[in-house]
């Protein structure tokens, strides 16, 4: 698959060029993804986050409500699971994944969760192999295997899956590795079965097991094209790590030097191997982990090879240090390798405290701070060192990360709220102030000083994003307070920034919709606010929330559609064509906009709405043809928007939209050829003439 990635990226890029007005969303695994091609094409990138702690608790609440009948047992098990997640960093990280959280909930029904990841994976895999139907407590066995009198035990299946995972990770053709062909899977299981069974045909039994694993045991899944994969990459990594540990501890075919040099030495720079390497360290004795840590710290990295476009060091420049620290974190009894602990902590602090060029990337600083805060939480100097970073470090990424970790790990410390209050008021970075404001509102709502602090930030912070967040938190958490609505209205009227005003208006529309004065207040802003952005963004609030009101359409057509701002009129046309398209007068209104509005985009939006209705009568044909001939559009190039790629920002010609509508809804009409020729020869817009020529060539190729 790896060889196709550039081709796929190019195809998506071409599609976005061919259809510049189409909204495109693509998804990809993070590992191995190269985003430069699509980023250069104007795509924005987002990372899908794990579940947050509140979402985890909500999931646990709903899951226990649906699966428990005994009330006291439900409360006890739910409390035990939440406590385990809050007490263990390893379990808390895993709980962000919905599948693994489900496994934890199932496992928690009958026992306490293991404290370390490898044991948790072991128990979760057992659930997937034999105990999915946990209430039945009946081992799932294929009846065909019983006919052959073949007993495939849990340990047998685990051994086979270790071999499968080892093969998949070691022979991966791309960075995900979670892919194996049916033939390779069958061969591995067949060879394993030769060591297990005394009678029967191993290959036939292997095929039965593949089907059982795919349809009943839920740990391998069919991916299509005769390919299989683990249902979640976590289990591939766990079973692969277990295979190396088995070779090291049980078979003793792998020595500690072999483990270090062949496995860690070969793969420590490959991020797709890091979880496997970490899990290995969680399964072997601490004295061996100490040797691995020393090996990793002795690896030399030329950080100048890992600079981004701004000259900052990327995370790969710290790969050996971060991996060594994460391997240390897997050790249960870290006191047994205390020397490594002090060594790692000293190096990590040194990296953060050094301010020589080049600096490291934001993500790197955040990761280093998180490692220190979570692994050395009990160290007597950690909290004071982090507080110093939160206040004095010149790097905003370090201050931000330190605040984040202190408010999470030391939330109950009596000085944490004071620190956050100080940072919300004093930090020079709006990102740090935002974090402090949001954290205080979420975790210290009951503190008597919190509301006053948020109002202070909503009124006085110099940055609009901080003021927006403060207004949002006040509306969200203090909605029932008698003065809150008036305060939010005041921000909608008086804030100097239009986007803070818009945020306030949105909060009013969504949280106080039932208030008798809300609609009138929003209409007033939609008509009278001096800033067209406020008017423009208020129109959708009215249209969406009050579309059932009989006078809403009248308000939009009689007042808002006459706004002096083309941006406001554009939004009005979009709203009425979306929410009132069934009304008989809308078609007349849209045609009026197409004929009379001076803004090309208003005409374009109205035309698209008419075409979308798909009417194929002679009146629609004649109307579209008239627009092809008569629309007054003149193209202008807005180079200032994107001087390197002006083609992305060409204005859209309504005459071309009308022509596309004819081709779409009247493509078989004999007059189409004549119209295309007319446009190709006579239209004043070069781009439209090119479009018409292209369509003529397509017709010629279709009907030679």
Steps between C-alpha positions, in 0.01 A plus 500: 500500500786741575588544132148626427500780760651768270259403223203526734615840627543623142153373408343684794690814404379479140143446616519809722627702202225371272228573756625799701161566665457144631581445868738203525584301814767229492612273782826317560691319769754733659796265464659530159274780382680764297291815508711741296326432168148565629613777734650684203170449318318696771373212716482564873612220730341385825582215736212286625542504876444224752205520737546759771446411864144641504414298188653189656285544810191558286571178309547307824175641637297394195673162470424403858141620471448266204685193628426475874172410664622489860514863617759459774726290278472759223600787729792306650643381167458841339681669786778241488556551126507880523740479795733268307505740205569801724772323700703351214659705223535191280134405537390863460681525165345176374150601611498774238453230237132391483577134422751466783267684737231244418749220572577661837133521588446133416810393689409715800179303550687205645835633621702812568688635203872419478724796570734462203421504131634160400284321757200706398553407135536137597166501680331700225623257235362212705162671489521525124614139465270314736291727719322755283166361615610540858167424662480161328846398623507239223819456298434558132615199300437420137286184466717386210796486734299278734427263213872462445554472876739794490530717810634847425567644843536862600878463524508341154314792349723747681807326360358514149415868535852573624637343182250689285578835664875437479468431128279802435718746689827363361383477139289813480499674164370826640518675834177362639602134471151383589447295186559136409388303197277199544768273358767626745256473791405149397865394471589633846203331666567175315861487622387578854237227488755240402649548846162476675282231345563131466235426240300682236610720212682812633425715194130420506489574871690824440230611257231424757691700764534797264126500455446463874736786581333718238136434584491391863801609698523856373878533532577470128282657239459460127623807312401396149710375209593186695675708767464493877604721787468524875180676601721761665869561449550489878457122496747459215758695702427306817525154343812599305668623820394182678663292224835673549471458877410133452813449290701681768355344816342168404673367187821688588583531132545874545766633738496839667770616257290373210193674640691826532699496178269314263161617618550839667808584293318436175166659580542780757481771233181355346200649680275214388714269720500714814194343662644151444831603656329664797284195564807278494643709784181450699537121473867449592698552819602857590874420485465425130296816444787696658737366235253591225468854638876543508524374143237748380657797680835419339356529149618812322250721317601793281210729580580727209366219282157540661418869459165613368442790263534751787831356618346331805600151609228243428416213734724259309799696630413378850397148397752307709434706816121480476505126426743435786273693738190316381678166542587601857134588559398140424695367801276429798768520771710795386694507825697204367652724232514825698825605332325504163216698654723783619699493177191531280343771714819707490525470120133588445520808721820604331340484156215724615720747685756548222412798280767477232408489133341314337189481715274198501155474352190568717405129502846405631483732799150382582611134487806556720299686765231230497760226549648676802162579657356150466802275556658705779176615660615382844845656476528772768630766260271441200210726593716796600706462181184494287364809675822678419459397134138614498591852612854575388581298190532723194357232272119520496479129404680408824282731708187362334604137553600562861164663577321210330683236704476682833125552462454132407740313728497738797143624475440445873811691604385815686730728297393382155197727467705801613759424234233472230336825608835676478570357152152592375574862590873538452638266235611680186376220272132484410533119467604467863231743615239306302608174658485650847155654440353178360651281772382722783146508358487123459664384824444785745149613413396492866779730616346836602759698301470315170207687346654836583829394342327386181304824474825690542654307210188540287515877549869584522718243331675655201457187287167421337546122528539523877193724522306254282593208723408693814157594360441140391591357842276752680203418275562127532553465875304793640198505270256485791647801678260799473754745357673270252272566202535876539877467527519293177270749323728780610797319340298455181440875488818649637801283431735666255552179301229368267587134567456540874165661423412206276597250770278681750208504255545127435491425871180705536333324206588150622470532877221756535287417197186482715550846647223724357745780412767290326363498146436874503852561630655289222290667231613837627866393465439345157357829372671776691848393606753720327732204430394290201666187650270521802200541272620220272560248779176580683279415201570122519424501873153640433437279197602174671350551843177673398431354155157382617390851594264639233664845481862381476491461122332838467772658714774353282345596168361842587785631709819295505502437123523875448815535711770721349760225558524233232625256767176538692291455185699188409421341835133594474470328160674190638265485797173545312602247232592247767214535748209631292558341158152344502327837532337601169634856500864397547563422132375845402718658768811307389446601138467860612839473676656349188368780283545802723772456760823682415720244678613205288507261796141578602399423143715186502345367822146569377572332166635188669186479715280521188705236318499271802122479487544315171202648320504405129228724363537748216485796736807380691685426174430847367595664829837322515570576135424866558751504789767337280458784253419795727663471844730804539787315674854625431787291637758647735810329637552538873873438512534649846313205650755244384774650280654160419175327404252753364315228312347383828334835554346580164155644528226264400319606184118474532481454123703181538275387785196552277669306219585215738136498609384463139745217441391326819122530463460536123803311369300321228343813358607553135564871567787422741757463221402834351521672839843353575631618163357845563673525840828354373516764225349810654518511881726771642633270775798293391441238770141451393600469135753232599228321697265504200773368267572217744131403511479511120798266478338266749184492289708434189680210671171358625327530163774480233 
